[in-house]
Amino acid sequence: MVIKPNAAATLALLLAVASAGLLGGCQRPRADQKKIEPTYNKKTGRLELLRYDSDGDGRFDTFSYMDGARILRIEIDRNEDGKIDRWEYYGPDRRLEKVGFSRAQDGVEDAWSYFDATGAIERIEISTKRNRRIDRVEHYEKGALVRAEEDGDGDGRFDKWETYEGERLASVAFDTTHRGMPDRRLIYNTDGSVRVETSLAATPSTPR
């Protein structure tokens, strides 16, 4: 599952609303603005949260966490099942830095997508045990998965390396001696056969 950065329209709207509220001295929206509900800090008066009903069905599905006019994070319940399924994180320049998502679509954030300067997917970091500890990293080029590293035993070092050619798994290397480097590799040929290589020479994997 690849999550793309499609938040531009939502971000523009929320920024416009936030700016309007701040220019008005943090005044609340008019009564007819029923689709957006702001929350302000009681002590400072700064905007902290914008709840937004994006489809007008009367239920809030987008929650923008703010520091005044600056957006920190946006959480979205796209299928409106009451569980967040998309988390967008923004930097000081209001640029989308990463997008979190739930692979099981159960409201538990367990993977994060990162993008290059063009907005194309660059890598996905995954917590396979769903404890927010990254133990698998997938790398993409032109939208296609090209390689991945995984820490299967949880010792902080990668012990499995995958390479891909197109949509095909080309090879998998393993560290069976826990030295931080591969010593066994399976090569998957296009004819369906498999070749095994052992005692590989490689640069040790650095701890994450």
N, C-alpha and C positions, 0 to 999 in steps of 0.2 A: 504494500500500500504506500503510494507516494503522495505526500501532501504538498500542493503547489501554493505559492504566495499570492492568493487571489483576494487580498484584503484591502485593496486600494480604495474601492468605493466606500466601504464601511469606515475606513480610517478617515477619509475626507469628510464624511458626514459628521463623525464624532468630533473631529477637530473643529468643524464649523460651529457645532453646538457648544463645545467647550469655550471657544473664543467669544461667542455671543454672550454666554453667561458671565464670563469674566469682564467683558467690556461693560456689562451692565452692573458692575459691582457685585458679582456673584448673586444676582437676583434669580429667583426661580422662573422657569418657563411659564408662558401664558397657560390659561386653563385649557385651551384647545390643543395644546401640544401633549397629547395623551400617549404618544408612542415613545417618548423619552422621559426618563425620571432620573434627576441628578441627586447625589448625596454629597453634602459638604461637611468638612471638618467643623465641629461645633466650636472649637477654640480659635482656629485660624481663619475659618471661612473659605478655605481652599477646597476646590472641587476634588473629590476622592473617587467617586464612582458614577458612571453613567449606565443606567439600565435601558436597553433599547429593544423594542418590539419590531423586528425587521420586516415581518410580513403582515402586520396589522391584525393579528388574530386575538389580540388581547393578552398575550403571554410574552413576557420578556425572554428573549433568547440570546441576546448579546450583552456582555457585561464588560465595560471598559474601565480598568483601574487607572486612576489619574493622579498626577501630582500637579494640581492647578490645570494649566493648559497642556501639560506634557502627558502623553499616553505612555504608561509603563507596560501594560499587558492587556490583551483583549481575550476574553473567554467566550466561546460560542457553542450553543447547543443547536446544531444544525437540523437534527431530526426531531427536536422538541420532545424528547423522551424524559426530560428532567435531569439529564446527565451531560456535562460538558464533554465535547468530543474534539474541540480544536482550541489550542492555546497559542496566541501570537505574542511574541516578545519584541519590544521596540527599544532601540538605543536612544541616546540623547538627541540625535539628529532626526528622530521620528522615522528612522529606517527600520524595516522589519529585519530582525537579526536571526530569528529561528521560529519554527512552528512546531509545537508539540501536538501529539495525537495519541489516541488510545487504540492499540491494535485490536483489542477485543471489543471496542466500542461500549465499554461499561463504565466510563467516567474516570478510569485510572490512566493517568498520563505515563506512558512507558516508552515513547520514542520521539525523536526530535529531528526535524529536517533543517538543513542549512543550505543557503543558496549563494551563487556567485554574483558578480556585479550585474549580470544580465538578467538575473532572476531565475536562472536554470538551477535545478537541483544539483548540489555538489556532493553532499554526503548525508547519511541518516545514521544517527547514534541511537542504539536500542538497549533497553534494559530488559533482557529476556526473562529475568526473574521478577520483573515488575517492582523493584525496590529502589528505583531511580539510580542505581549503580550501572554505568554503561559497561556492557560486556560484549557488545558486537557493534562494529562500525562498517557501514556499506558505502562504497565510493561509486559515483556516477559520472559519466561523460556523455554529453548530448542526450540526457534523459535515460541512458541505459546503464544498468549495473555492470561494472567492469571488475571489481574485486571487493573482497570483504575480509575482515579479521575478527576473530572471536576468542574470548577467554572462557573456555569451557569449565575450568576447575575453580575459577574465582580467585586466583592467586595474584591478580593484578597484571599478568603478562598474557599476551595473545599466545594461543597454542594451536590455532587452526587458521589456515589461510586459503581463501577460495579465489579463483580467477575465472572470468567468464569471457566467452566469445559470442557476441550477439546475445541471444537468449539461452545459450548453451553453457552449462557448467563445464569448463575445460580442465580444471585440476583442483585438487584439494591437498594441502600439505598439513602435516601434523607434527607437533612437538610431543613425542611420547616419553621423553626422558626429563621433562621439566627443566630444560636448560635455557629456555627462551628463544630457541631456534628450531626450525623444522628438521626432522630427521627421517621423515617418511612422506612420500607424495604419491597420490593416485592421479594418473593422467588418463582422461577420458577421450578416446579417439572418436572421430566422426562416424566410424563404422560400428560403434557400439562396444568396441573392445576396450579393455582397461590395462594400463601398464603401471607397474609399481616400481618406484625408485626409493632407495634407502640410503642412510648415512649422507644426507645432503649437507653441503657447505653453505652456510648462510650467516648473515649478520644477526647477532642476537636481538631479540625483540625487547624494546625498552618498556619499563613499567608505564602504565597509563596514569 
